Amino acid sequence: MQARRIAFWPLLVLAALLAGCASLPAPLQQIPSTALSDTGATRLGRATAPAAAAHPGKTGAYALPDGREAFAARYLLAQTAERSLDLQYYIWRSDTSGGLMAQAVLEAADRGVRVRLLLDDVNTGGFDTTLATLEAHPNIEVRLFNPFASRNWRAAAYLTDFSRLNRRMHNKSFTADNQVSVVGGRNIGDEYMGIEVPVEFTDLDVVLAGAVVPEISASFDAYWNSPSAYPAASLLPAASPDEIAAVRSAWDGLRASPLAAAYLATVHEMQLVRNAAAGTVPLEWVPARLVHDDPAKVLHPPERKETHMLPHLEAALGVPQRELILVSPYFVPGKQGAQALVDMAARGVNVTVLTNSLAATDVGPVYAGYVKYRSELLRAGVRLYELKRGSLPMGEQDKPRERHGIGGSTGGSSGASLHAKTFGVDRSRVYVGSLNLDPRSIRLNTEMGVVLESPALAGRLARVVEAEVPANAYELRLAPNGSVVWIERTGAGEITHNRTPETGVMRLLGVGLMMLLPIEWLL
């Protein structure tokens, strides 16, 4: 074992040297590309025009708390688009839902749709041949945001280029024909789209039509044309005809697989799909505002707040007068954020926070950052809830979990983890997007989302918190001795946990160690 350890270090040094020797291509003088504006005659344009005309300056919104509906909305847009698809994502998996969606995008390009695909490069490892296949299509252009210069030594690249590679694009949007967009917290992948996986993410997106869609397209253009977006062709070897044929064949085989076929059958039976076919999707038309970081944020020190979206989000949500609901899977408020919540509670605002429990989170260090602020917030009267592992809040608990024939219900994962990022103010305004309330989202990564002046959606969020969250999450309280306890509500009554529930000693020790490290700025 010792000999293996000794042999490991020269390999690590060699990998770091190889990664350090790689360099990004020189910036190209590219002609700026922008969203197509003359799309009113498309099927989507014709479908949304009457309602948009009846609600000038407003945006039609439809919430997507169910993962299968979220897939269906995007899949339908890919199948319906006639002129353009502009897609911006942090993660696009090569799993069942990711492959089905990629094939739908390729088929759109086959019928003449212009596709622009902008991906953050941190999660594209092993995906280069697929990206090169898409890039080879005459109607598809792929760009990678803040890419790795070395395609084979990604982990080692952090040793030589950490300050740049630590800054990522976390935005998520799917826009068809510059007429309809899907924005929210979901990436493209099985854990987001309601396919059975060990851990399924509970998430929230929103379908948007009308006034805010051109703003989303303008934001996409800003990122697409930014210096941090590199053409995939400048980074990847071109795909050979055999590789292109192999990728297409693999997607054909995937769609014919029992899991994919059963999943698509379930999706096609959903009410949203039926409503879309009938042209009766119940959009709520409300004032809306897009908020997003400047793509230049990743090029400047985190202290350069003029590129940050948080001040614009705060302005759009307004100052809470009665109630503030924060749903954030990764919640590390920092000293200033915690003090702001304390002050808010002191002036009579009901502040409620829902985040992941240690058992439900997929990022333990973030939980360690959050632990530091719990007692202070609880003393101030802030209500803290931590989602139980395997629970399904956010409006999904009352939905029938339709069986898709492969091992159980579509939502039947062995665990569920909160991934939605949504904030409600005074039951009148609601934010849905990609921003977590942690230092990474606020200071390091880029984010986006929409603020909707929607009493219906904001009220729905409040009702979920009131009616569903207490049964699906632990409520944190302070014991008489000042320690934190977790209240679990069961059919037999309340159970008080004096230590972190559902968590082993080793993980608790790990959290304790993380709390000692000066890493909050990274979380």
Secondary structure as UniProt FT lines:
FT   HELIX           2..21
FT   TURN            40..41
FT   HELIX           43..54
FT   TURN            56..57
FT   STRAND          59..64
FT   HELIX           67..80
FT   STRAND          84..89
FT   HELIX           96..110
FT   TURN            111..112
FT   STRAND          114..120
FT   HELIX           121..123
FT   TURN            125..126
FT   HELIX           128..136
FT   TURN            138..139
FT   STRAND          140..145
FT   HELIX           154..165
FT   STRAND          173..176
FT   TURN            177..179
FT   STRAND          180..184
FT   TURN            190..194
FT   STRAND          199..202
FT   STRAND          205..210
FT   TURN            211..212
FT   HELIX           213..224
FT   TURN            227..228
FT   STRAND          229..231
FT   HELIX           232..234
FT   HELIX           241..256
FT   HELIX           258..268
FT   HELIX           271..278
FT   STRAND          284..286
FT   STRAND          288..292
FT   HELIX           295..299
FT   TURN            302..303
FT   HELIX           305..307
FT   HELIX           310..317
FT   STRAND          323..327
FT   HELIX           334..346
FT   TURN            347..348
FT   STRAND          350..356
FT   TURN            358..360
FT   HELIX           364..379
FT   TURN            380..381
FT   STRAND          383..387
FT   TURN            389..390
FT   TURN            394..395
FT   TURN            397..398
FT   TURN            410..411
FT   STRAND          415..418
FT   STRAND          422..425
FT   TURN            426..428
FT   STRAND          429..433
FT   HELIX           440..444
FT   STRAND          448..452
FT   HELIX           455..467
FT   HELIX           469..472
FT   STRAND          473..478
FT   TURN            480..481
FT   STRAND          484..490
FT   TURN            491..492
FT   STRAND          493..497
FT   TURN            501..502
FT   HELIX           505..516
FT   HELIX           520..522
//
